[in-house]
């Protein structure tokens, strides 16, 4: 589920934490990194469960409509199909999914007040009112309604606040999780361990992320000695902490990860600097990395495997 960019961001965050807390050692930082990766998967599970719980409120909505002293025709026509359709129920009945929610202590973190608020806002939409009064539905219609509900939720400020209250990494992982949940909805009914497709893979987490994290920590002084001459009129101590971390990570990636194209490394760290550093960082990072790449290529220290990976 995690892209290399997500992994780079998590490595950057761990290196920043280490720069602010000098009591943090290598092993503790690696443990925090792995816990942060696990939180991304937990966030996916939790977001999917929030969608299920919001859908299930349709059952209570139906009961309340029928309990009225004089229910209207529209009240009588209303069905709880949002909750009772086979696609949604496949998630409710999936033992592996339910066990993961219990094991990760995610199941009871959503209270009824939250669900009622999320559901009632969506229940006012014309598309849902039409859907809930239809006599019959196709699986395609169920899929489209679940996608509509999810889109409504992620565009809803209280829902975003709710997720961020439970998972501070929602800000970093939102696009990743949204994409994973949409993919899950489109593949319903859920079968077997469907969620495993979205569990972070060892290749990205360990072979790339942990290796990059360890290398920057262990070789930080050596990396700095390579970077400093390219700073020219800049003193290394005046470079923003995040910028120096990104430069060290990029340098490590350029010289130690032969399967990652140099252009990819350059573009990725420039993009990350736009999001996490100062307004001037983009041009600064781009300029320093351009100089570093020219110098390292001249010295034969960038060796990429495969045609077109090195420029």
BELBELVEN-V373927 format. One line per field, one symbol per residue. ss: DSSP state (h for helix, s for strand, l for the rest). phi: phi as a letter, one per 20 degrees, with the letter a starting at -180 (. if undefined). burial: + if it has 16 or more other C-alpha atoms within 10 Angstrom, else -. A space follows every 10 residues. Layout:
ss = ???
phi = ???
burial = ???
This chain:
ss = lllhhhhhhh hhhhhhhhhh lllllhhhhh hhhhhhhhhh hhhhhhhhhh hhhhhhhhhh hhhhhhhlll llhhhhhlll hhhhlhhhhh hhllhhhhhh hhhlllllll lhhhhhhhhh hhhllhhhhh hhhlllllhh hhhhhhhhhh hhhhllhhhh hhhhhhlllh hhhhhhhhhh hhhhhhllll lllhhhhhll lhhhhhhhhh hhhhhhhhlh hhhhhhhhhh hllllhhhll hhhhhhhhhh hhhhhhllll lhhhhhhhhh hhhhhhllll hhhhhhhhhh hhhhhhhhll llllllllll l
phi = .feffgfgff fgffffgffe cfefefffff ffffffffff ffffffffff fffffffgff ffffffeffc ffffffffce fgeeffffff ffefffffff fffeldfded effgfgffff fffeffffff ffdffbbeff ffgfffffff ffffedggff fffffecffg ffdgfffgff fgffgfefff clegfffdfg eggffefdff ffffffffdg fffffffgfe fleeegfefg gfffffffff ffffeccfee gfffggffff ffffedcefe fgffgfffff ffffffffem edcdeofnec c
burial = ++---+++++ ++++++-+-- --------++ -+++-++-++ ++++++++++ ++++++++-- ++--++---- ----+--+++ +++--++++- ++-+-+++-- +----++--+ ----++-++- -++----+-- +++------- -++-+++-++ -++-----+- --+---+-++ --++-+++-+ ++-+++-+++ ---++--+++ ---++--+++ +++++++--- --++--+--+ +----+---- ++++++++++ ++++++++-+ ++--++--++ -++------- ++-+++-++- -++--+---- -+++-----+ -
